[in-house]
């Protein structure tokens, strides 16, 4: 099983990127849109970390299955918004869906980290 990067280095890179984005947001608060959150920018980094960590643990990437689950979450959210709330605006859907993925991806990453620590 190939090791692309140790999980601790990947976690450290994510923390450094988060800290840099936090400092940049605090420093340049006038130029950053108010509705743009740091977690919105970190989602691709977390997805890359999930890919690398799942490859180290299982020997194959977990990302295709994760993206299928992510798209099923999108379909479920569209059905919920369309049928039960009787309103659907594209922009509010995308913002809410991306915010759900801001929760979904880190949860999967933490589960993989715990699983990787248990397996050794």
URPE-V733968 format. One record per residue. RES is the residue in three letters. BURIAL is + if it has 16 or more other ideal C-beta (glycine too) atoms within 10 Angstrom, else -. Layout:
res = [RES	RES]
burial = [BURIAL	BURIAL]
This chain:
res = [UNK	UNK	UNK	UNK	UNK	UNK	UNK	UNK	UNK	UNK	UNK	UNK	UNK	UNK	UNK	UNK	UNK	UNK	UNK	UNK	UNK	UNK	UNK	UNK	UNK	UNK	UNK	UNK	UNK	UNK	UNK	UNK	UNK	UNK	UNK	UNK	UNK	UNK	UNK	UNK	UNK	UNK	UNK	UNK	UNK	UNK	UNK	UNK	UNK	UNK	UNK	UNK	UNK	UNK	UNK	UNK	UNK	UNK	UNK	UNK	UNK	UNK	UNK	UNK	UNK	UNK	UNK	UNK	UNK	UNK	UNK	UNK	UNK	UNK	UNK	UNK	UNK	UNK	UNK	UNK	UNK	UNK	UNK	UNK	UNK	UNK	UNK	UNK	UNK	UNK	UNK	UNK	UNK	UNK	UNK	UNK	UNK	UNK	UNK	UNK	UNK	UNK	UNK	UNK	UNK	UNK	UNK	UNK	UNK	UNK	UNK	UNK	UNK	UNK	UNK	UNK	UNK	UNK	UNK	UNK]
burial = [-	-	-	-	-	-	+	-	-	+	-	-	-	+	-	-	-	-	-	-	+	-	-	-	-	-	-	-	-	-	-	-	-	-	-	-	-	+	+	-	-	+	+	-	+	+	+	-	+	+	+	+	+	+	+	+	+	-	-	-	-	+	+	-	-	+	-	-	-	+	-	-	-	-	-	-	-	-	-	-	+	-	-	-	-	-	-	-	-	-	-	-	-	-	-	-	+	-	-	-	+	+	-	+	+	+	-	+	+	-	-	+	+	-	-	-	-	-	-	-]
